[in-house]
Amino acid sequence: MRHSSMIAALLAPAVIGTLGLTTPAYARAAPPAARVAWIKSCYDKKRQDTDPCGAWRLRLRDGGQATVPGAATRGVNGKGREAHLASTFAVSGDGRVLLYERARDHRLVVRPVSGGPAKVLPEDARPKGIGSDEMAVRLSPSGERVLIDYYDADDRLPSKVITVATGETATVPAAYGVLGLSADGDEVLATRLAGDNTTTLYALRPGGGATRRTPPQVIANAGAWALAADGTTVAALVQGDAERKEPARIRTYDLATGELSEGVDVPAGPHFEPSSAWWDGDLLRATYTRTASTGNSAVVRVLTVDPGTGRIEHDDQYKIGENYAFAAAGE
């Protein structure tokens, strides 16, 4: 992953439209939120390989399910031709906003789970020559902004932060690697490798300003990170070691002061790896995934952690059966 720095202002958070999904009637009583999106895998006898097939589906937090009409099944290659890979898909941390490729032209669009027309992102959200598997897309926790990182061959394309409502775009130079957006979407958490092989961690603010510091290795080598709305507090999900009987931990690091917390042991479970995290006020939503050793299935566990008090709640757990690809909320 590249490491990045923002050079343009991020704009104010926006209100976006709604999405029409096919959902059971009982699921419409409350605004729906998605736990995960997934797409089936089908075996192609001619190619003797698997392909994504069918519609993207959502598993909702109220127990219901929904399909996503208009979302492409397959992605495209750098020439814009449909390829044997899943299309781009992402779910915001709060589970209320989706990003996906539109089936008819593979433009990136953003829609709320609750229903309504899609908001189409600028055409250059996917630059020419970039295929669906050559970009990493992440929504801010509540979906107002989109962060896109590109995997171009010469590593020169800047990453982008797009404000959904307006299409306004801030660029992030390719010399830096983006890790995610802050809880309010106003900063970008990024890293850059220095000449002495140390890693600098950045919270990049509107207008190009930044708070930066070289963190200890336990932060730099974490499995997932989340930047709080204050623009300086970073949560790091540290992988446990079952053989050494070392539990998974969550530690916080202050980019302004360099203060490192003692951390909180978390019951992520054996073989669960940290996959994503996002702040909800003073609480942290931390997602851990255990992938099956055979086949393509997974178990996802979501914990709510109060780093200040050490209180932990098991927020959610679910299994994704055989699939071609899936996107958990917040990843």
C-alpha positions in Angstrom: 0.0 0.0 0.0 1.2 3.5 -0.8 1.6 6.2 1.8 0.0 9.6 1.4 -0.4 13.4 2.1 -3.3 15.6 1.2 -2.8 18.8 -0.7 -6.3 20.1 -1.2 -9.1 21.1 1.1 -11.8 18.6 2.0 -15.3 20.0 1.8 -18.1 20.0 4.3 -20.0 16.8 5.0 -23.0 16.2 2.7 -26.4 14.8 2.7 -27.0 12.2 0.0 -30.0 10.5 -1.6 -31.6 7.1 -1.0 -31.5 3.7 -2.5 -34.2 1.3 -3.7 -33.4 -2.2 -2.5 -35.5 -5.3 -2.6 -36.1 -6.1 1.1 -38.6 -8.1 3.1 -41.6 -6.0 4.3 -40.7 -6.5 7.9 -37.3 -4.9 7.4 -38.8 -1.6 6.4 -40.0 -0.6 9.8 -36.7 1.0 10.8 -34.0 2.6 8.6 -32.0 -0.5 7.4 -28.3 -0.9 8.0 -26.0 -3.5 6.4 -23.7 -5.8 8.3 -22.0 -7.0 5.1 -22.3 -7.3 1.3 -21.4 -10.4 -0.5 -21.6 -12.1 -3.9 -21.8 -15.8 -4.9 -19.1 -17.8 -6.6 -20.0 -20.0 -9.5 -17.7 -22.6 -11.3 -17.1 -22.1 -15.0 -16.5 -25.6 -16.5 -15.1 -24.2 -19.7 -12.5 -22.1 -17.8 -12.2 -24.6 -15.0 -12.2 -21.7 -12.6 -14.7 -19.7 -10.5 -16.4 -16.4 -11.3 -18.6 -14.0 -9.3 -22.2 -14.6 -10.2 -25.7 -13.3 -9.3 -26.4 -10.0 -7.6 -24.6 -8.4 -4.7 -26.6 -9.2 -1.5 -26.7 -7.4 1.8 -27.2 -9.0 5.2 -29.0 -6.5 7.3 -28.6 -5.9 11.0 -32.2 -6.6 11.7 -31.8 -10.1 10.3 -33.2 -9.4 6.9 -31.5 -9.6 3.5 -31.6 -7.4 0.4 -30.2 -7.5 -3.1 -28.6 -4.4 -4.7 -30.2 -3.7 -8.1 -28.0 -2.0 -10.6 -24.8 -3.1 -9.1 -22.4 -4.8 -11.5 -21.5 -8.4 -10.8 -18.1 -8.4 -12.5 -15.6 -5.6 -12.5 -13.6 -4.4 -15.5 -9.9 -4.6 -16.5 -7.7 -1.6 -17.4 -9.2 -1.5 -20.9 -12.7 -1.2 -19.5 -13.7 -4.7 -20.5 -15.6 -7.0 -18.2 -13.1 -9.3 -16.4 -13.2 -12.4 -14.3 -13.2 -10.6 -11.0 -15.8 -9.1 -8.6 -16.8 -5.5 -9.1 -15.9 -2.8 -6.5 -18.1 -2.7 -3.5 -17.9 -1.0 0.0 -20.2 -0.5 3.0 -19.8 2.5 5.4 -18.9 1.7 9.0 -22.5 2.6 10.2 -23.8 0.2 7.6 -26.1 2.9 6.0 -24.3 3.8 2.8 -23.1 1.7 -0.1 -20.6 2.3 -2.9 -20.5 0.1 -6.0 -20.0 -0.1 -9.7 -23.0 0.7 -11.8 -23.8 -2.3 -14.0 -24.5 -0.5 -17.3 -21.2 1.5 -17.4 -19.1 0.6 -14.3 -19.2 4.2 -13.0 -18.8 4.4 -9.2 -22.0 5.4 -7.4 -23.0 5.9 -3.8 -26.4 5.1 -2.3 -27.9 4.8 1.2 -29.3 1.4 2.1 -32.7 3.1 2.9 -33.6 3.8 -0.8 -33.5 6.4 -3.5 -31.5 7.5 -6.5 -27.7 7.0 -6.7 -25.1 9.7 -6.5 -22.7 9.2 -9.4 -19.1 10.0 -8.6 -16.9 11.9 -11.1 -15.9 9.8 -14.1 -12.2 10.2 -13.2 -12.8 8.5 -9.9 -11.5 5.5 -11.8 -8.7 6.9 -14.1 -8.2 5.5 -17.5 -6.2 2.3 -17.5 -7.2 1.4 -13.9 -9.2 -1.8 -13.5 -11.6 -2.7 -10.7 -8.9 -4.7 -8.9 -6.4 -1.9 -9.1 -8.0 0.4 -6.7 -9.0 0.3 -3.0 -12.1 2.1 -2.0 -13.3 3.1 1.5 -16.2 5.2 2.7 -16.0 7.5 5.7 -17.9 6.0 8.7 -21.1 7.7 7.8 -20.6 7.7 4.0 -20.2 11.4 3.3 -16.8 11.0 1.6 -15.0 8.3 -0.4 -11.3 7.6 -0.2 -9.7 5.9 -3.3 -6.2 4.5 -3.6 -4.8 3.3 -6.9 -2.4 0.5 -7.7 -0.9 1.9 -10.9 2.3 0.2 -12.3 4.5 3.2 -11.8 2.9 4.2 -8.5 2.3 7.8 -9.6 -1.4 8.3 -9.5 -2.5 10.4 -6.5 -5.2 9.0 -4.2 -8.5 10.9 -4.0 -10.9 12.0 -1.4 -14.3 12.7 -3.0 -17.2 14.5 -1.2 -20.2 12.5 -2.3 -22.8 15.3 -2.5 -20.8 17.7 -4.6 -18.2 15.5 -6.4 -15.5 17.9 -5.2 -12.1 16.0 -5.1 -9.0 16.4 -3.0 -5.8 14.7 -4.1 -3.3 12.8 -2.0 0.2 12.4 -3.6 1.2 8.9 -4.4 4.4 9.1 -2.2 2.1 8.5 0.8 -0.2 5.6 1.7 -3.7 6.2 2.9 -5.1 4.2 5.7 -8.6 5.7 6.0 -10.7 8.7 6.9 -11.3 10.1 10.4 -14.5 9.5 12.2 -16.0 12.7 10.8 -14.4 12.4 7.4 -12.4 15.6 7.8 -8.9 14.1 7.9 -7.0 11.4 6.2 -4.9 9.0 8.2 -1.7 8.2 6.1 1.8 7.0 6.4 5.1 7.6 4.7 8.3 5.6 4.8 11.4 7.7 5.6 14.9 7.2 4.3 16.0 5.5 7.5 13.3 2.9 7.1 11.1 4.4 9.8 7.4 5.1 9.3 5.8 8.5 9.9 2.1 8.6 10.7 0.0 11.6 9.4 -3.4 13.1 10.2 -3.9 15.3 7.1 -6.2 18.3 7.6 -8.2 20.4 5.2 -6.0 22.9 3.4 -2.9 20.7 3.4 -2.0 21.0 7.1 -1.0 17.9 9.0 -0.2 16.5 12.4 2.5 13.9 12.2 4.7 11.8 14.4 6.9 8.7 14.1 5.0 6.1 16.1 6.4 3.1 18.0 6.6 -0.2 16.1 3.5 -1.6 17.9 1.4 1.2 16.2 3.2 1.1 12.9 2.9 -2.6 12.6 -0.8 -2.9 13.7 -3.3 -4.8 11.7 -5.9 -2.0 11.4 -6.1 1.7 12.4 -8.8 4.3 13.0 -8.5 8.1 13.4 -10.9 9.8 15.8 -12.8 13.0 15.0 -10.3 15.0 17.0 -7.8 14.5 14.3 -5.0 13.2 16.6 -6.2 10.1 18.4 -5.3 6.9 16.6 -6.6 3.5 17.6 -4.4 0.5 16.6 -5.7 -3.1 16.5 -2.7 -5.3 17.4 -2.8 -8.9 16.3 -2.7 -11.5 19.0 -0.5 -14.6 19.0 -2.3 -17.8 19.9 1.0 -19.9 20.1 2.5 -17.4 22.6 -0.8 -17.0 24.3 -0.7 -13.2 23.6 -4.2 -11.7 23.3 -5.2 -9.3 20.7 -5.0 -5.7 22.0 -6.3 -2.2 21.1 -3.9 0.7 21.9 -4.4 4.4 21.3 -1.7 6.8 20.2 -1.8 10.6 20.3 -0.2 12.1 17.2 0.0 15.5 19.0 1.8 14.4 22.2 3.2 11.0 21.4 1.3 9.4 24.3 0.8 5.7 24.0 -1.9 4.0 26.1 -1.3 0.7 27.9 -4.1 -0.8 25.8 -7.0 -3.1 26.3 -6.9 -6.9 25.8 -9.8 -7.9 23.5 -11.4 -11.3 23.2 -11.1 -11.4 19.4 -10.8 -15.2 19.5 -8.2 -17.6 18.0 -7.3 -17.1 14.4 -9.4 -13.9 14.1 -7.4 -11.1 12.4 -8.1 -7.4 12.7 -9.7 -6.1 9.5 -11.1 -2.6 10.2 -12.1 -0.1 12.9 -13.9 3.2 13.2 -14.7 5.6 16.0 -18.2 6.3 17.2 -17.7 9.2 19.6 -15.5 7.8 22.4 -16.2 4.2 21.5 -14.4 2.1 18.9 -16.0 -0.4 16.6 -13.5 -3.1 15.9 -14.0 -5.8 13.3 -12.1 -9.1 13.3 -12.3 -11.8 10.6 -11.5 -15.5 10.6 -11.2 -17.0 7.2 -11.8 -20.7 6.6 -8.7 -22.8 5.9 -10.5 -24.5 3.0 -13.2 -23.0 0.8 -14.1 -19.3 0.7 -16.1 -18.6 3.8 -15.5 -16.5 6.9 -16.7 -15.5 10.3 -16.8 -11.8 11.2 -16.9 -10.5 14.8 -17.5 -6.9 15.7 -16.6 -5.6 19.2 -17.5 -2.2 20.7 -14.6 -1.1 22.9 -14.2 1.9 25.3 -10.4 2.4 25.3 -10.8 4.8 28.2 -12.4 2.3 30.6 -11.6 -1.0 29.0 -15.3 -1.9 28.7 -15.9 -4.3 25.8 -19.2 -5.5 24.3 -19.8 -8.1 21.7 -21.7 -6.1 19.2 -22.2 -8.6 16.4 -21.0 -11.9 14.9 -22.0 -13.6 11.7 -20.8 -16.2 9.2 -20.4 -15.6 5.5 -20.9 -18.9 3.6 -19.2 -19.8 0.3 -18.7 -16.6 -1.6 -16.5 -15.0 -4.3 -16.0 -11.8 -2.4 -17.5 -9.9 0.6 -17.3 -6.4 2.1 -18.0 -6.0 5.8 -19.2 -2.6 7.1 -16.3 -0.3 7.6 -13.8 -2.2 5.5 
